[in-house]
Amino acid sequence: MNKGQFVDKIREKTGLSAKDAENAYKAFIETVVEALREGDKISLVGFGTFDIGERAAREGRNPQTGESIQIAASRSPRFKAGKAFKDAVNS
């Protein structure tokens, strides 16, 4: 399912106009990104949890040359599915 199909599903299930469904989709994405950027954790009971994983700086190797390189510290978004979500997908 791509973004357009997802927005169409939102429109069908909520009765919103196409423009309002698109705005709802954009608002959800923007809210999640802003919250995670600020270091917040988002817990949606029955669905899952969005949070940030921290990766420390480390030394790696270039696989082509074998040369040692420094890999910078980074943050990456994570999602952990909730039990109800997992159960719904597996039933």
C-alpha positions, 0 to 999 in steps of 0.5 A, a space after each residue: 500500500 502506498 501513501 495515496 492508497 493509505 489516504 484513500 483508506 482513511 477517507 473511506 473509514 472516516 468519511 473525511 474529504 480527500 483533502 482532510 484525509 491527506 491533512 490528517 495523514 500529514 499531521 500524524 507524520 509531522 507530530 511523530 517526527 517532531 515528538 521524536 526529534 524532541 526526544 519524546 516517546 509516543 505510546 499508542 495503547 493497542 498499536 505500539 510505541 515510537 521512540 529513538 534509539 541511540 547508537 554510540 560512535 564506533 570504529 568500523 572497517 571499509 569492506 573494500 579496503 580494510 581501512 579503519 574508519 570512524 562511524 559517527 554517533 547517530 539516533 534512529 527512530 524505532 517502532 515496537 508493535 503492541 500486543 493487540 496489534 500483533 494479535 490482530 495481524 496474526 489472527 
